[in-house]
Amino acid sequence: MEEMKKTGFPENFLWGSASAAYQIEGGYLDGGKGMTNWDTFVRIPGKTYKETTGDVAVDHYHRYKEDIALMAEMGLKTYRFSIAWARIYPQGTGDINEEGITFYQNIIDECLKYGIEPMVTIYHWDLPQALVDAYGGWESPQIISDYVNYAKTLFRYYGNKVKYWITMNEQNIFTSLGWLTAQHPPGKFDDQKMFYQVNHHAFMAHAKAVLAYREMGGTGLIGASFAYTPSYALDCRPENAMAKYNYDDLKNFWWMDVYAYGRYPKAAMAYLKEKGIAPVMQDGDQELLKQAAAAISFMGVNYYQSCVCEYNPMDGVTPYGTMNTTGVKGSAQEIGIPGIYNNPANPYLKTTDWDWSIDPDGLRYCCREITSRYALPIIISENGLGAFDQKTEENEIHDDYRIHYLKEHIRALEEAVTEGCEVLAYCTWSFTDLLSWLNGYQKRYGFVYVDREEADGGSMNRYKKDSFYWYQKVIQNNGL
Ligand code: BG6
């Protein structure tokens, strides 16, 4: 009998796909939901691509059964989604909105009905506006107890059914875009001191939620998801090697070291102190961060691209170069920190239409680094290709470029697994097409095409892309 072929992926590997509430749900005023920072922000002219909003998004709020049935048809093992804080607590705190509780209970039950493991993101960027109005949201330490109260509510209602919890989605991104580049709410520009303070509050919220989960007897897996952009030195010039090191300390380890070790990287902290922008910590914070680090179960990684580091002179590029939000290739500007590093293009890699480098081996690099540095299991909580998809007259979508992208990334991930990295799950971004925060609906990521335009309207009908059938086979063959 011919020997069965095997992949490096373990038998119980979780093949999944991901989404976020604001990007799919719509129904922004339905079911007793409160307003959020994003509901407010998208109404400021010029903030999003062609003024797109998530008011209707892809109407998942009303079509979740259809979407989850498609996930079941595909054979998905896990579905990662986020809960909108303002559906649970319309005012961020205070009275619970039972309709919101029921909505997510239904989603969880619908997943379990098909044997799909629900993986819940507690916070994926949509913050109740009431908390912004009351005390400036993440800018105040008051947010910590409100976040923990919200997280505990989720553990209490859903903890018996949900075994995978992600406290924060890409804390590094929502804070950078919120307080440095002004592209996300609250739209602050170059407020470096507040940026680090806000991050400290988010770390404390994460840490206290992790500890609360354990105190409540939670036996599932819990951790944060980090947007990990691994770096390569431009060449072997020592100053470029040092630029890479500084980049890693400031842009990667600043977050991952806190999640995994409960401490900030020393050199980066010394640099911030010298500049007078280090976060203010309270007595006991350090200890709590350490306790939480010992209690997390995995490092969540959202991986899209790698970068190159080169020494950046004092009069060099800033972090505020134009971002490509239109899909016009080549419109992104180089960024960096004067005196530290800049990120030139990698001549060995192709890029997407939004100027993101395509580097499957970067995913392997992430897994290897996390394994060596933190010895933690890994959940790939996002990976995918944003592209212009075309639906034919026969309602087919031939997204061979997406299949190629995912295939190469899964190949690299398998190498990492074979090399000893403990990878628990791989979630593509995304299952259906959805709203890209700054790039509108034209930047599509899904296995399922959703018929809608930038402005609200369109049939909202779902169509399976070629990649849908391809990933179905990947799952059937456990990655082979
Ligand atoms: C991550 C986020 O940054 O990347 C998602 O967690 C986001 O919410 C995804 O949509 C892709 O980014 P973009 O900008 O192409 O939508």
Residues whose N, C-alpha, C, O or C-beta is under 5 A from the ligand:
A	BS01	BG6	A20 E170 G386 L435 S436 W437
